[in-house]
């Protein structure tokens, strides 16, 4: 019977076991992941804005000189 299990069967079995035993913790994990993504996006935007303003400052100083 064990030889009939494929990778997909094992994956589905793992998901079912995780849902059964980790269900109370899933909302906390999802909230934490969402906060991490929000912080990451904010940092990326900050770096993009800083790079953009540096590029704009460099271009304006070159044209003015």
C-alpha positions in Angstrom: 0.0 0.0 0.0 2.8 2.4 0.8 4.3 2.0 -2.7 1.1 3.5 -4.3 1.8 6.9 -2.7 3.2 9.4 -5.1 4.5 12.9 -4.4 1.1 14.5 -4.8 -0.4 12.1 -2.3 2.2 13.0 0.2 1.8 16.7 -0.4 -2.0 16.5 0.1 -1.5 14.4 3.2 0.9 17.0 4.6 -1.5 19.9 3.9 -4.4 18.0 5.6 -2.2 17.3 8.7 -1.1 20.9 8.8 -4.6 22.2 8.6 -5.8 19.9 11.4 -3.0 20.6 13.8 -2.0 24.1 12.9 -5.4 25.6 12.2 -5.5 27.9 15.3 -2.2 29.4 14.4 -2.9 30.1 10.8 -4.6 33.5 11.3 -1.6 34.7 13.4 0.8 33.4 10.7 -1.2 35.1 7.9 -1.3 38.4 9.8 2.4 38.3 10.5 3.1 37.5 6.8 0.9 40.4 5.7 2.7 42.8 8.1 6.1 41.7 6.8 5.0 42.2 3.2 3.7 45.7 4.0 7.0 46.6 5.7 9.0 45.2 2.8 7.0 47.2 0.2 7.4 50.4 2.3 11.2 49.9 2.4 11.3 49.2 -1.3 9.3 52.4 -2.1 11.5 54.4 0.2 14.7 53.2 -1.6 13.0 53.8 -5.0 12.0 57.3 -4.0 15.5 58.0 -2.7 17.2 56.7 -5.9 14.7 58.7 -8.0 15.4 61.9 -6.1 19.1 61.4 -6.3 18.8 60.8 -10.1 16.7 64.0 -10.4 19.1 66.0 -8.3 22.0 64.8 -10.4 20.3 65.6 -13.7 19.3 69.1 -12.5 22.8 69.9 -11.2 24.3 68.8 -14.5 21.9 70.9 -16.7 22.4 74.0 -14.4 26.2 73.9 -14.6 
